[in-house]
Amino acid sequence: MINIGDFNKLEVVRKVDFGYYLGGNTGNTSNDILLPNRSTEDRELNIGDEVEAFIYRDSSDRLIATLHKPFAKVGDIAYLKVVSTTSIGSFIDFGLEKDILVPMKEKLYPLQNGSYYLFYIYLDKTGRLAATTYVDKYLETTTAYGVGDTVTATVYGFQTNNSVMVAVDNKYRGVILRNEYFNEINAGEVLELRVIKLYDDNKLGLTPRKSTKSEVTALQEAILTYLKNHGNSMPYNDKSSPEEIYEEFHVSKNYFKNSLGGLMKKGLIVQDQNGTKLK
């Protein structure tokens, strides 16, 4: 039996000018599979040699073999590049001559040409390789991480409450709650995150924010820089609205107030009804 979209150990049964034929394990030569010369990695093969070949369908829907290693195979979750978009869907590069189709119905969000996203690779009903952005059900959970650990994760979707769904190491389920991020986050982004919670189902609770202490310190430095660049004053103080603070500094009002308080204790700034000034 041939596993399409995967590697198969097959025997070289014939040699022709344009390549080799591999036995299809059916006992019928009409089911032999072509291994083109361009796909042998410049190996000289002999009749009877056994090779590990990746099998897929070419543009004419015929089974074809290659010794080249694709970026992903059936059953894999992979971070791949969108190369074109048509009326039937988008095509992604998976490292071989033929690109993989992402059908329209398998696009959870718009895909931009030239950008990378997380995909699950599968076989469609016709035996062709295809891909989907609906990767959640193929992800796993893990107990390998603890609170405070730093991880790398890829954004693969958003919940209705705008919490961000991410795949840690492109394999494990994680979530960034809406109140844990203030900047825009887009599907396909790769983020460095910190584990802040382990849910009962082993899903990882994550945040792009640094520890409270380091975040406040960084914000204090940003406030001082802003003041120095604006004539040593600014129209913002701890009475400013959350919207004003977020628009200028991209942080919550609570963090802003804490940072101002710290700077006042250090004797670096003063506040009045008009805003904040350097001492």
Secondary structure as UniProt FT lines:
FT   TURN            4..5
FT   STRAND          6..16
FT   TURN            17..18
FT   STRAND          19..22
FT   HELIX           29..31
FT   STRAND          33..36
FT   HELIX           37..39
FT   TURN            40..42
FT   TURN            47..48
FT   STRAND          50..57
FT   TURN            59..60
FT   STRAND          63..66
FT   TURN            74..75
FT   STRAND          77..86
FT   TURN            87..88
FT   STRAND          89..93
FT   STRAND          100..103
FT   HELIX           104..106
FT   TURN            113..114
FT   STRAND          116..123
FT   TURN            125..126
FT   STRAND          129..132
FT   HELIX           136..138
FT   TURN            147..148
FT   STRAND          150..158
FT   TURN            160..161
FT   STRAND          164..168
FT   TURN            169..171
FT   STRAND          172..176
FT   HELIX           178..180
FT   TURN            187..188
FT   STRAND          190..198
FT   TURN            200..201
FT   STRAND          204..207
FT   HELIX           212..229
FT   TURN            230..232
FT   STRAND          233..234
FT   TURN            238..239
FT   HELIX           242..249
FT   HELIX           253..265
FT   TURN            266..267
FT   STRAND          269..272
FT   TURN            273..274
FT   STRAND          275..278
//
